[in-house]
Amino acid sequence: MTRNEQMIAMTIVVGSLLAGCEPDEQVTKIALEAAERQAQQSHDTTELQKQVAAGSKALVASDAAARENFSQLHRDVQQERQELSEQWSQLESQRQSVASSRRHESLAASATKGMGIVVVAALAMLFAWLLLFHAHTAEPSTATLELVIDDIISESPQLLPQPTNTPLLTEQQEDSK
């Protein structure tokens, strides 16, 4: 028995003597049993308090671990957000670069096409000017004129295409109409 239990048993025995009862064995036995039950309850309560304290410590430790895990997850999410933001910025920069190069390529293609048209028109005008200038300055030779006239008059011209004697519409074409 613990010291507490002994004190309780002694208190019960002294209390029964003062009340005028003689200490007999049965009263003493009941008092001792009550003291033992009280001691057992005290012991159980102490054990329960120890278990509650251990459970509380475990709960506090697991809560701290959970908070640490949450903090780590939060840092990881923030880091991933930062990386995504940087990647998005790079992607936007590349998109703007591609759009700019396409505009420049489009302008260059338009300018090249325009310059090509101007060059072709200038060459055509130069050729026409040369033809007109030569027509006024140089007279055709009589040999050239005789050659052209002979070709026109001949039955098998060499310079000009031969006239065709085919009808414009054949009989089958006229019937189908």
FIRO-989784 format. One record per residue: y, z, x of N, C-alpha, C, O in turn; residue number from 1. Coordinates in steps of 0.05 Angstrom, whole numbers. Each point is the difference from the previous one (the first is absolute). Layout:
residues N
REC   n_north     n_up   n_east   ca_north    ca_up   ca_east   c_north     c_up   c_east   o_north     o_up   o_east   seq
REC         Y        Z        X          Y        Z         X         Y        Z        X         Y        Z        X   NUM
...
This chain:
residues 177
REC   n_north     n_up   n_east   ca_north    ca_up   ca_east   c_north     c_up   c_east   o_north     o_up   o_east   seq
REC       -24        0       16         24        0       -16        25        0       17         1       11       22     1
REC        18      -24      -32         26       -1        14        16       25       -6        -8       16      -17     2
REC        29      -13       31         16       24        -4        12        1      -28         3       21      -12     3
REC         5      -44        2         11       -2       -27       -20        9      -21         6       15      -18     4
REC       -31      -24       22        -21        7       -19        -6       30        0        -4       12      -20     5
REC         5       -1       44         -6       29         2        23       16      -13        -6       21      -13     6
REC        30      -30       15         22       14       -12        -2       -1      -31         6       20      -13     7
REC       -15      -43        3         -3       -2       -29       -22       18      -10         3       14      -20     8
REC       -25      -13       35        -23       17        -8         8       30        1        -6       15      -18     9
REC        21       -8       38          9       28         2        19        7      -22         0       22      -11    10
REC        17      -41        4         19        5       -22       -14        5      -26         8       17      -15    11
REC       -29      -33       10        -14        3       -25       -15       27       -1         1       14      -20    12
REC       -13       -6       43        -15       26         1        20       23       -4        -6       18      -15    13
REC        28      -19       29         20       22        -2        11        1      -28         5       21      -11    14
REC         0      -44       -1         11       -2       -27       -19       13      -20         8       13      -18    15
REC       -34      -18       21        -20       11       -19        -2       30        4        -4       14      -19    16
REC         7       -3       44         -1       28         4        24       14      -12        -3       22      -11    17
REC        25      -34       13         24       12       -11         0        0      -30        12       17      -13    18
REC       -26      -36        2          0       -2       -29       -19       21      -12        -2        3      -24    19
REC       -11       10       40        -17       22       -10       -29       -8       -1       -16       15      -11    20
REC         9      -37       21        -28       -8        -1       -13        7       26        13        0       21    21
REC       -37        6      -23        -14        5        24       -10      -26       11        -8      -18      -14    22
REC         8       17       40        -10      -25        11       -30       -1       -3       -15       14       14    23
REC         7      -30      -31        -29       -4        -2        -7      -27       12        18      -16        6    24
REC       -42       11       -4         -9      -24        13         8      -25      -15         6      -20       13    25
REC        -7       20      -38          5      -24       -16        30       -7        2         6      -24        3    26
REC        11       42       -4         29       -6         3         6      -10       28        15      -19        4    27
REC       -28       31       15          4       -9        27       -10      -28        4        12      -16       13    28
REC       -35       11      -26        -12      -27         3        18      -20      -13         4      -22       12    29
REC         7       28      -35         18      -19       -14        25       -4       17         9      -23        2    30
REC         1       44        9         24       -2        16        -5      -17       25        17      -16        8    31
REC       -40       20        4         -7      -16        24        -3      -29       -8         8      -18       15    32
REC       -21       13      -37         -4      -28        -9        27      -13       -6         5      -23        8    33
REC        13       38      -21         26      -11        -5        15       -6       26        14      -20        2    34
REC       -17       39       17         13       -4        25       -11      -24       15        15      -15       13    35
REC       -41       11      -15        -13      -23        13        10      -26      -13         6      -20       13    36
REC        -5       20      -40          9      -24       -14        29       -6        8         8      -23        4    37
REC         8       44       -3         28       -3         7         2      -11       29        16      -18        6    38
REC       -33       28       12          0       -9        27        -9      -30        2        11      -15       15    39
REC       -32        8      -31         -9      -27        -1        22      -19      -10         4      -22       11    40
REC        10       31      -32         21      -17       -11        23       -3       20        11      -22        3    41
REC        -5       44       11         20       -2        21        -8      -20       22        15      -16       10    42
REC       -41       19       -3        -10      -18        21         1      -29      -10         8      -18       15    43
REC       -17       13      -40          0      -27       -12        29      -11       -1         5      -23        6    44
REC        13       40      -14         28       -8        -2        11       -7       28        14      -20        3    45
REC       -21       36       17          9       -6        27       -12      -27        9        15      -16       12    46
REC       -40       11      -17        -13      -25         8        13      -24      -15         6      -21       12    47
REC         0       25      -38         13      -21       -15        28       -6       11         8      -23        1    48
REC         6       44        7         27       -4        11        -2      -15       27        17      -17        6    49
REC       -38       23        9         -4      -14        25        -6      -30       -5        11      -18       13    50
REC       -28       13      -34         -6      -28        -7        25      -14      -10         5      -24        7    51
REC        11       37      -23         25      -12       -11        18       -6       23        13      -21        1    52
REC       -11       39       18         18       -4        24       -10      -24       16        16      -16        9    53
REC       -43       15       -5        -11      -23        15         5      -26      -15         7      -20       12    54
REC       -11       21      -38          5      -24       -17        29       -8        1         6      -24        2    55
REC        12       43       -3         29       -6         2         6      -12       27        16      -20        1    56
REC       -28       31       20          5      -12        27       -10      -29        1        14      -18       10    57
REC       -38       14      -21        -11      -27        -1        17      -19      -16         5      -23        7    58
REC         5       33      -30         17      -16       -17        26       -7       14         9      -23       -1    59
REC         3       42       15         25       -5        15        -5      -20       22        16      -18        5    60
REC       -39       21        9         -7      -19        22        -4      -28      -11         9      -20       11    61
REC       -24       18      -33         -5      -27       -12        26      -12      -11         4      -25        2    62
REC        13       42      -13         26      -10        -9        17      -11       23        13      -20       -2    63
REC       -14       35       24         15       -9        24       -11      -26       10        15      -18        8    64
REC       -42       16       -8        -12      -25        10         7      -23      -19         5      -22        9    65
REC        -6       27      -35          7      -21       -20        29       -9        4         6      -23       -1    66
REC        12       42        5         28       -6         5         4      -17       25        15      -18        1    67
REC       -30       26       20          1      -16        25       -10      -28       -4        12      -19        9    68
REC       -34       16      -24        -11      -26        -6        20      -16      -16         5      -24        5    69
REC         8       37      -25         20      -14       -16        23       -9       18        10      -22       -3    70
REC        -1       39       21         22       -7        18        -8      -24       17        16      -18        4    71
REC       -40       19        6         -9      -22        17        -1      -26      -16         8      -21       10    72
REC       -19       22      -34         -1      -24       -17        28      -10       -6         5      -24        0    73
REC        13       42       -5         28       -7        -6        12      -15       25        14      -20       -3    74
REC       -19       31       26         10      -13        25       -12      -28        3        13      -19        7    75
REC       -40       17      -13        -13      -26         3        11      -20      -20         5      -23        7    76
REC         0       32      -31         12      -18       -20        28       -9        8         7      -23       -3    77
REC         9       41       14         27       -7         9        -2      -20       23        16      -18        1    78
REC       -35       23       17         -3      -19        23        -8      -27      -10        10      -21        9    79
REC       -28       20      -28         -9      -26       -11        23      -14      -15         3      -24        2    80
REC        13       39      -16         24      -11       -13        19      -12       20        11      -22       -3    81
REC        -7       36       25         17      -10        21       -10      -26       12        15      -19        4    82
REC       -42       19        1        -12      -25        11         2      -23      -20         6      -22        8    83
REC       -10       28      -33          2      -21       -21        29      -10       -1         5      -24       -3    84
REC        14       42        5         28       -8        -1         7      -18       24        14      -20       -3    85
REC       -24       27       26          5      -16        24       -13      -28       -3        12      -20        7    86
REC       -37       20      -17        -14      -26        -4        15      -17      -21         2      -24        3    87
REC         8       37      -24         15      -15       -20        25      -12       12         7      -23       -5    88
REC         7       39       22         24      -10        13        -6      -24       18        14      -20        0    89
REC       -36       22       15         -8      -23        17        -7      -24      -17         8      -23        7    90
REC       -22       27      -29         -7      -22       -18        25      -13      -11         2      -25       -2    91
REC        17       41       -7         25      -10       -11        15      -16       21        12      -21       -6    92
REC       -12       31       30         14      -14        22       -13      -27        5        14      -20        4    93
REC       -41       19       -3        -14      -25         4         5      -19      -23         4      -24        4    94
REC        -3       34      -29          6      -17       -23        28      -12        2         3      -24       -5    95
REC        16       39       13         27      -10         3         1      -21       22        15      -20       -2    96
REC       -29       25       24         -1      -19        22       -12      -27       -9        10      -21        7    97
REC       -32       23      -22        -13      -25       -10        19      -15      -19         2      -24        2    98
REC        11       39      -20         18      -12       -19        24      -14       15         8      -22       -7    99
REC         2       35       28         22      -11        15        -9      -26       15        14      -20        0   100
REC       -38       21       12        -10      -24        14        -5      -23      -19         4      -23        7   101
REC       -13       29      -31         -5      -21       -20        27      -12       -8         1      -25       -4   102
REC        20       41        1         26      -11        -7        10      -19       22        10      -21       -5   103
REC       -14       30       30          9      -16        23       -16      -26        1        11      -21        6   104
REC       -37       23      -10        -17      -24         1         8      -19      -23         0      -24        4   105
REC         6       35      -27          8      -17       -23        27      -14        7         3      -24       -6   106
REC        15       39       18         26      -12         7        -4      -22       22        12      -21       -1   107
REC       -29       27       20         -6      -20        21       -13      -25      -12         7      -22        8   108
REC       -25       26      -26        -14      -24       -12        21      -16      -16        -1      -25        1   109
REC        18       38      -16         21      -14       -15        19      -15       18         7      -23       -5   110
REC         1       36       27         18      -12        19       -13      -25       13        12      -20        4   111
REC       -38       23        4        -14      -22        12        -3      -24      -19         4      -23        8   112
REC       -10       29      -33         -3      -21       -20        27      -14       -4         1      -24       -1   113
REC        21       40       -1         26      -12        -4         8      -17       24        11      -22       -3   114
REC       -17       32       27          7      -16        24       -16      -26        1        10      -20        9   115
REC       -35       22      -17        -17      -25        -1        11      -20      -19         1      -24        7   116
REC         9       33      -30         12      -19       -19        25      -12       11         5      -24       -3   117
REC        11       40       16         25      -10        12        -6      -21       22        13      -20        2   118
REC       -33       26       15         -8      -18        21       -10      -27      -11         7      -21        9   119
REC       -24       23      -30        -11      -25       -12        23      -16      -13         1      -24        3   120
REC        17       37      -16         23      -14       -13        18      -12       22         9      -23       -3   121
REC        -5       37       25         17      -11        21       -13      -24       13        13      -20        6   122
REC       -40       21       -2        -14      -23        11         1      -24      -18         3      -22        8   123
REC        -6       27      -34          2      -22       -20        27      -12        1         3      -25       -1   124
REC        18       41        2         27      -10         1         5      -15       26        13      -21        0   125
REC       -23       31       22          3      -14        25       -14      -27        0        11      -20        9   126
REC       -35       19      -21        -15      -25        -2        15      -20      -17         2      -24        6   127
REC         9       34      -29         15      -18       -18        26      -10       15         7      -23       -3   128
REC         5       41       17         25       -8        15        -7      -21       21        15      -20        3   129
REC       -37       24       11         -8      -19        20        -6      -27      -12         7      -21       11   130
REC       -20       21      -34         -6      -25       -14        25      -14       -9         3      -24        4   131
REC        15       39      -15         26      -12        -9        16      -10       24        12      -21       -1   132
REC       -11       37       22         16       -8        23       -11      -25       13        15      -18        8   133
REC       -42       16       -5        -13      -23        11         3      -24      -18         2      -23       10   134
REC        -1       27      -36          2      -23       -19        27      -13        3         3      -24       -3   135
REC        18       39        9         27      -11         3         5      -11       27        16      -19        3   136
REC       -29       29       17          6       -9        28       -17      -22        9         9      -17       16   137
REC       -34       16      -24        -18      -20        10        -6      -20      -22        -7        8      -23   138
REC         9      -34       29         -7      -20       -19       -29       -8        4       -10       -2       23   139
REC        -4       -3      -45        -28       -8         3        -2      -27       14        17      -18       -4   140
REC       -37       16       20         -4      -26        14       -10      -21      -19       -13        7      -20   141
REC        18      -31       25         -9      -22       -17       -30       -2        0       -12       -9      -20   142
REC        -1       16       42        -29       -1         1       -12       21      -19       -20       -6      -14   143
REC        32       29       12         -9       20       -19         3       -9      -28       -18        4      -17   144
REC        41      -16       11          5      -10       -27       -19      -22       -8       -11        0      -22   145
REC         5      -18       41        -19      -22        -6       -28       11       -4       -14      -10      -18   146
REC         6       30       33        -26       12        -3        -3       13      -27       -20       -3      -13   147
REC        40       18        3          0       13       -26        -1      -21      -22       -15        3      -19   148
REC        31      -24       21          1      -21       -20       -27      -15       -1       -10       -5      -22   149
REC        -1       -2       45        -26      -13         0       -22       18      -12       -17      -11      -14   150
REC        18       37       18        -20       18       -11         3        1      -30       -20        1      -14   151
REC        44        0        4          5        0       -29       -11      -25      -13       -12        1      -22   152
REC        16      -24       34         -7      -26       -11       -30       -5        2       -11      -13      -17   153
REC        -2       22       37        -28       -6         5       -18       11      -22         6       19      -13   154
REC       -30      -32       11        -19        9       -20       -16       25        9       -10       15      -16   155
REC         8      -10       42        -12       24        10        20       14       18        -1       -4       24   156
REC        18       21      -35         20       13        16       -12       21       19       -19       13       -8   157
REC        30      -11       31         -9       19        20        16       26       -1       -10       22        5   158
REC        36      -24      -10         18       23         1         1       15      -27         0       25       -1   159
REC         1      -40      -21          2       12       -26       -28        0      -14       -16      -17        7   160
REC        11       35      -25        -26        1       -13        -3      -24      -19        20      -10      -10   161
REC       -45        0        7         -5      -23       -17         3        8      -29        -8       22       -8   162
REC        18      -40       -9          2        6       -28       -27        0      -13       -17      -17        8   163
REC        12       34      -26        -26        2       -14         2      -14      -26        20        3      -14   164
REC       -40      -18        6         -1      -14       -25       -18       14      -20       -11      -13      -18   165
REC         8       39       20        -16       15       -19        16        8      -23        23        9        3   166
REC       -34      -11      -28         15        8       -23         4       31        0       -15       15       13   167
REC        36       -7      -25          6       28         0       -20       16      -16        -7       23        7   168
REC        -3      -34      -29        -20       13       -16       -25      -17       -1         3      -24       -5   169
REC       -26       35        9        -24      -15        -3        -8       -1      -30        11       15      -16   170
REC       -30      -32       10         -8       -2       -28       -13       25      -10         4        8      -24   171
REC       -19        6       41        -12       25        -9        21       21       -6        -3       16      -19   172
REC        24      -15       34         21       19        -4        15       -6      -26         8       18      -15   173
REC        -5      -44        9         14       -7       -25       -17        7      -24        11        8      -21   174
REC       -38      -11       23        -18        6       -22         0       30       -5        -2        9      -23   175
REC         4        7       43         -1       29        -3        25       10      -14         0       22      -12   176
REC        22      -37       13         24        8       -14        -2       -9      -28        18        5      -16   177
